[in-house]
């Protein structure tokens, strides 16, 4: 009986994962709301904003946090007239996001190779990517606030064409230092 119990305990331990509830910031469409346009951190009046929501995540941190920015988001409502099925602009506009650790820091790749802004989304590609950069920065700031080591992350724009090559000038490297207590 003891060997069977130990084997079961070992199997349970091997499959255990840590689940953390964390804030994820996302570029959200305000389409379908009565908000005409709000001034965002980009300094523009848009019918979009970066908003946060809690998520229960497991996996490699901070990579998983960044990739969770592109999670389907149907906004809960108490109004039957709000029928928007998807609010996350990365999904609506088909922009990919991935993250991986490198020797230089965290590499965040935004893939615009399939980018297509629907007619009902009143944004340019540049505005969408600026909102996405704010979402990445805020998500990593929230994560980094509990860390002691500096965090460097680089954002690269992948899948550009000759037509949208100017989006590459949004690429950025940011180093977050540990805030003093």
N, C-alpha and C positions, 0 to 999 in steps of 0.2 A: 504494500500500500504506500509506504514512504517513497519508493522510487517513482511511482506514478504521480504522486502529489508534487514531488520536486520537478518532474518533467513538465507537468501542467503549469506550475508556477514560473518556470523558466520560459515557457512559450508565451505566457501572458506578459512577462517582462520584456521579451524581445519585440512584441507587437505594441507596446505602450508608446504613446507619443505625447508630447506636451502641446496642449491647446492653450493659446493665449487670446484674450480679447483685447483688440487694439483698434485705435482710430485709423481709418483709411480715408484719405481725401480724394475726391473724384471730380472731374469736370462734368457738370450736370446741366442738361438742357432744362430751361424753364418754360419750354413750349407747353401749351395747354393750361398755363396759369394766367392770372390776371396781372402779372408783373410785366409791364411793358419792356423796360430795360433797366438794369441796375449798373452802377459804376463798379467795375471789378478792380482787382489789384493791378490789372494791366492798364488801368486808367481809361478804359473804354466803356461805353454804355452798351451792354450786351444782354441778350435774352438767354444768358448762361451764367454759371458761377461755379466756384469750387466749394464743395460742401463736404462735411465729414460724416461718417457713420461708423458705428462699431461693427467689427467683424471678429468671429472666432476663427483663428488661423493656426495652422501647424505647418512646419517645414523650415527651410533655411531662412533665417532672418539676417539681413533686411531684404533679401531677394524676393521672398514671398510677399512682403508688404508692397513692394513696387508692382509686382505682377497683379496683386489684388485690386489695384486702381482700375483695372479693366474688368470689373465684375459686373454682371448684369444687375441693373438697379431699377426695379419697378417701385416707384414711390408710393407708400401706403397713403390712403386717403379716406376721408369720411364723406366725400362728395361724389355722387354717381356721375356727375358731368365731367369729372377728370378721368379720362380713359387712356392716358398715355401708358403704353406697355413697356417702354424702355426710355430711361433718362440719361444713362451714361453715354456721354458724347464719344468716347473711344469706340464703343460698340456701334453706336448709330453711324459713325463716320468710318468705321472699319480700319482703325489705327491699332496696330499691334504694340505691345509693350513687353519687354523682357529685361531681366537683370541677372548679372552674374558677377561673382567676385573675381578680381584680377589682382596682379601684383601692385598696381597703382591705386586700387580702390574698387568701388562698385561701379560697374559699367551698366548704364541704363540705355537700352536701345529702343527708340521709337521707330516703328516700321510703317512708313507711309506708302508702301508699294501698292496697296489696295485702297488707299484713301479715296473716299467718295462722300461728299457732303450732300445729304438729302436736301431737296428743295425746301422742306419745312424747317430746316435748321439754318438760321440766319447768322452764319459765321463764315469767315474765311479760313483757309488752312492755317495761316499764320496765327490767327486768334485762337483756334483750337489748340495748336501746339503750345502757345503761351499759357493757356489755362492748364494744359497738361503738365507743363514745367512747374507751375505753382502747386499743383496737386502732388507731384513727386517731392518737391521741396518740403511742403507741409507734412507729408506722411513721414519723410525721413527725419524731419525736425522733431516730431513727436516721438519717434523711435529713439533718436539720439539723445533726447533729454534724460534718458535713464542710463546712458552709457558713459564710460569714463575715458575711452580712447577717442581720438579724432576720427571723423568719418569723411572720406573724400569720395565724391561720386561724380562721374562724367556722364553726360547725356549726349548720345549720338543720334543723328537722324539718318535712318537707313531707308533704302528703296526710293530715293529721289530720282527724278528724271530731269531731262534738260528743261522741261517746262516749269518744274518747281524746285530747281536746284538752289534757289535763294533761301529755302527753308533751312539749309545747312548752317546759316549764320545764327541760328537759334541754339546750336550746340554750345554746351557750357560745362565747365568744371567747377565744382563747389567743394570747399573744405569746411566742414563744421568742426569747430573746436568744442571741447567740453566746457560747459558753462560753470563758472565758479559757484559754489553753494552760497 
